[in-house]
Amino acid sequence: MKDNWEQCFALILKNEGGYVDNPKDPGGCTNLGCTKAVWEEWVGHEVSKEDIRALTPSDVMPLYKKRYWDAIKGDDLPDGVDYAVFDLAINSGTGRAAKTLQSVLGVNADGQIGPATIAALETANPREIATGVCEARLAFLQSLPTYATFGKGWSRRVAEVEEIAFKMVG
């Protein structure tokens, strides 16, 4: 919900960690969860790996708010569901996050969270929705060719996201 933005952002930074440049990661060099390609798109010009390494939480906060939180309508989602969908959006894109939520809710999965999705959330059980989102996310991750390399960490992350989402639901 509206009051969860800063808490969810802090949790994302904890999950994402610092600078990494794993050659097996198709995202390339990343810092605080922000890839070089995403940062270049955000700032409108090429950047170096050193620029990515130098990113701070205050640098990426506006990007995460606008490009991810606002895109998934984080302020309109129930406590816990907001975090589960936001973390998925950061990790796999806003379109996948929206479609996953919509599929769990049984509404048209068009990738745009709008009035029908929000209305379906009003009568849904937030714990069941958070669990459904995390289960669908894990199934997707397990289907990726890079799961053998990154799967243990991804699985741990999804389990932690679900646990925290449950606590947020109350």
C-alpha positions in Angstrom: 0.0 0.0 0.0 0.9 3.6 -0.2 2.9 3.5 3.1 5.0 0.5 2.0 7.1 2.1 -0.7 10.2 2.9 1.4 10.1 -0.4 3.3 9.7 -2.3 0.0 12.6 -0.3 -1.6 14.9 -1.1 1.4 14.0 -4.8 1.1 14.8 -4.8 -2.6 18.2 -3.3 -1.9 18.9 -5.9 0.7 17.9 -8.7 -1.8 19.9 -7.2 -4.7 23.1 -6.4 -2.9 26.0 -4.5 -4.3 28.0 -4.6 -7.5 28.2 -7.9 -9.5 29.5 -8.6 -13.0 28.9 -12.4 -13.4 29.7 -13.4 -17.0 26.9 -16.1 -16.8 24.3 -13.4 -15.9 22.6 -12.2 -19.1 21.9 -8.9 -17.3 25.5 -8.1 -17.3 27.1 -5.8 -14.6 24.6 -4.8 -12.0 24.6 -2.7 -8.8 21.8 -2.5 -6.3 19.8 -4.6 -8.8 20.1 -2.0 -11.6 21.7 -3.3 -14.8 23.9 -1.2 -17.0 21.3 -1.3 -19.8 18.5 -0.2 -17.5 20.6 2.6 -16.1 21.6 3.8 -19.6 18.0 3.9 -20.6 17.1 5.9 -17.5 19.9 8.5 -17.9 19.7 8.6 -21.7 23.4 7.9 -22.5 26.0 5.2 -22.2 27.7 4.6 -18.9 30.8 2.6 -17.8 31.0 -0.3 -15.5 32.6 2.1 -13.0 29.5 4.3 -13.2 27.4 1.3 -12.3 29.7 0.4 -9.5 29.3 3.9 -8.1 25.5 3.9 -8.0 24.0 4.6 -4.6 20.6 3.9 -3.2 19.6 7.5 -3.6 20.6 7.3 -7.3 18.4 4.3 -8.1 15.5 5.2 -5.8 13.7 7.5 -8.4 14.2 4.8 -11.1 12.7 2.1 -8.9 9.8 4.3 -7.9 8.8 5.3 -11.4 9.8 2.4 -13.5 8.8 -0.4 -11.2 6.7 0.6 -8.2 4.5 3.0 -10.1 4.3 0.7 -13.1 2.9 -2.2 -10.9 0.6 0.2 -9.0 2.4 -0.6 -5.8 0.4 2.1 -3.9 -2.8 0.4 -4.8 -1.8 -3.2 -4.0 -2.5 -4.8 -0.6 0.2 -5.0 2.0 2.5 -7.9 1.2 1.2 -8.4 -2.3 2.8 -5.0 -3.1 6.2 -6.3 -2.0 5.9 -9.7 -3.8 4.9 -8.1 -7.1 7.5 -5.3 -6.8 10.3 -7.8 -6.1 9.2 -9.9 -9.1 9.1 -6.7 -11.2 12.6 -5.8 -10.3 13.9 -9.3 -11.0 11.9 -10.2 -14.1 10.2 -7.0 -15.5 7.0 -5.2 -14.8 5.1 -6.9 -17.6 5.8 -10.4 -16.2 5.0 -9.2 -12.7 1.7 -7.7 -13.8 0.7 -10.8 -15.8 1.7 -13.1 -13.0 -0.5 -11.2 -10.5 -3.4 -11.1 -13.0 -3.1 -14.8 -13.7 -3.2 -15.6 -10.0 -6.3 -13.4 -9.7 -8.0 -15.0 -12.7 -8.3 -11.7 -14.6 -7.2 -10.9 -18.2 -3.4 -11.1 -18.1 -2.6 -8.1 -20.3 0.4 -6.9 -18.4 -1.1 -3.7 -17.3 -2.5 -3.4 -13.7 -5.6 -1.4 -14.0 -9.2 -1.1 -12.6 -10.1 -4.8 -13.2 -7.0 -6.1 -11.5 -7.4 -3.7 -8.5 -11.1 -4.6 -8.2 -10.2 -8.3 -8.1 -7.7 -7.6 -5.3 -10.5 -6.1 -3.2 -12.1 -9.5 -2.6 -9.0 -11.6 -2.7 -7.1 -13.1 0.2 -3.7 -11.2 0.2 -1.8 -14.2 1.6 -3.2 -16.5 -1.1 -2.3 -13.9 -3.7 1.2 -13.4 -2.4 1.7 -17.2 -2.3 0.3 -17.6 -5.8 2.7 -14.9 -7.1 5.7 -16.5 -5.5 4.8 -20.0 -6.7 4.3 -18.8 -10.3 7.6 -16.8 -10.0 9.5 -19.8 -8.9 8.0 -22.0 -11.6 9.1 -19.4 -14.2 12.6 -19.2 -12.7 13.0 -22.9 -12.8 12.2 -22.9 -16.5 15.1 -20.6 -17.3 18.4 -22.1 -18.7 20.3 -20.1 -16.1 18.5 -21.8 -13.2 21.3 -24.3 -12.8 23.7 -21.4 -12.1 21.5 -19.1 -10.1 18.6 -21.3 -8.9 19.7 -21.8 -5.4 19.8 -18.0 -4.7 16.6 -17.4 -6.7 14.8 -20.0 -4.7 16.0 -18.6 -1.4 15.0 -15.1 -2.5 11.5 -16.2 -3.5 11.0 -18.0 -0.2 12.2 -15.0 1.7 9.9 -12.7 -0.3 6.9 -14.9 0.5 7.8 -15.0 4.2 8.2 -11.2 4.4 5.0 -10.7 2.4 3.1 -12.8 4.9 4.4 -10.7 7.8 3.3 -7.6 5.9 -0.2 -9.0 5.4 -0.4 -9.5 9.2 
